[in-house]
Amino acid sequence: MNTVLVVEDGLTDLEILSRYLQQAGYSVISATSSEEVQVKIDGNKPDLIFLDVILPGKSGFEICRELKTNPDTSKIPVVFCSTKNSDVDKIWGNMLGAAAYLSKPIDREELVVTLKELLK
């Protein structure tokens, strides 16, 4: 079973995303702040990371940059999930190495298709 780390500070969005992922057959771990991310990665080695852009502490963009420059985590696909969904945000996410960018509210079908594509 693939493990997905969801980094989301909004409890409602975290709950919805986690439920969609679990129903699609994925094991879900979560972090609600930038400080928790590395601890969760070290303890669980996720196969994919869903990352909100707006978080307390470091932004999702900063976290993605750190993950992609670290040899231990650079190969883990990162998918941004955010209400910040302008073309500039999507281009910036892509430049930082994100594999995909999903806009909130999350569409369940788009989520499952994106996961299957990235974890095949």
C-alpha positions in Angstrom: 0.0 0.0 0.0 1.3 3.4 -0.9 1.7 6.0 1.8 0.7 9.6 1.2 1.8 12.5 3.5 -0.8 15.3 3.6 0.5 18.7 4.8 -2.5 20.9 5.5 -3.3 23.3 8.3 -7.0 23.5 7.6 -8.7 20.7 9.5 -11.7 20.5 7.2 -9.5 20.2 4.1 -7.2 17.8 5.8 -10.2 15.6 6.7 -11.6 15.7 3.2 -8.3 15.0 1.5 -7.5 12.2 3.9 -10.9 10.5 3.4 -10.6 10.7 -0.4 -7.1 9.1 -0.2 -8.1 6.4 2.2 -11.2 5.5 0.1 -8.9 5.3 -2.9 -6.8 2.7 -1.0 -3.9 4.8 0.3 -2.4 4.9 3.7 -2.5 8.5 5.0 -0.2 10.4 7.4 -0.6 14.1 8.1 1.2 17.2 9.2 -0.4 20.5 10.1 2.8 22.7 10.1 6.1 23.0 8.3 7.9 21.9 11.5 6.1 18.5 11.4 6.9 17.7 7.8 10.5 16.5 8.2 9.6 14.4 11.3 6.8 12.7 9.4 9.0 12.1 6.4 11.8 10.6 8.5 9.5 8.3 10.4 7.4 7.2 7.4 9.1 7.7 4.0 5.9 8.6 2.1 5.5 7.7 -1.6 3.9 11.0 -2.4 3.4 14.4 -0.6 0.3 16.6 -0.9 1.3 20.1 0.2 -0.7 23.2 0.9 0.9 26.4 -0.2 -0.2 28.6 2.8 1.0 27.1 6.1 2.2 28.4 9.4 5.9 28.8 9.4 7.4 28.0 6.0 5.2 28.1 2.9 4.6 25.0 0.9 6.8 26.5 -1.8 9.7 26.8 0.6 9.1 23.2 1.8 9.0 21.9 -1.7 12.3 23.6 -2.6 13.9 22.0 0.5 12.5 18.6 -0.3 13.7 18.8 -3.9 17.2 19.9 -3.0 17.7 17.1 -0.4 18.9 13.9 -2.0 16.9 11.8 0.6 13.6 13.4 -0.5 14.2 14.7 -4.0 12.5 11.7 -5.7 9.3 11.9 -3.7 6.6 13.4 -5.9 5.0 16.6 -4.5 1.5 17.7 -5.4 0.4 21.2 -4.4 -3.2 21.5 -3.2 -4.1 25.2 -2.7 -6.7 27.9 -3.0 -3.8 29.9 -4.5 -4.5 28.7 -8.0 -3.3 31.5 -10.4 -1.2 30.6 -13.4 1.8 32.2 -11.7 1.3 30.0 -8.6 1.1 26.9 -10.8 4.2 27.9 -12.8 6.1 28.6 -9.6 5.1 25.2 -8.2 6.3 23.5 -11.4 9.6 25.4 -11.3 10.2 24.2 -7.8 9.8 20.6 -8.9 6.2 19.8 -8.0 4.7 17.0 -10.1 1.2 18.5 -10.1 -0.9 21.4 -8.8 -4.6 20.8 -7.7 -6.9 23.6 -6.8 -9.2 23.6 -3.8 -11.9 22.6 -3.4 -10.3 19.2 -4.3 -12.1 17.3 -7.0 -12.1 13.6 -6.0 -11.8 12.3 -9.6 -8.9 14.6 -10.4 -7.2 13.6 -7.2 -7.4 9.9 -7.9 -6.3 10.3 -11.6 -3.3 12.4 -10.5 -2.3 9.8 -7.9 -2.5 6.9 -10.2 -0.5 8.8 -12.8 2.3 9.7 -10.3 2.4 6.3 -8.5 2.3 3.9 -11.4 
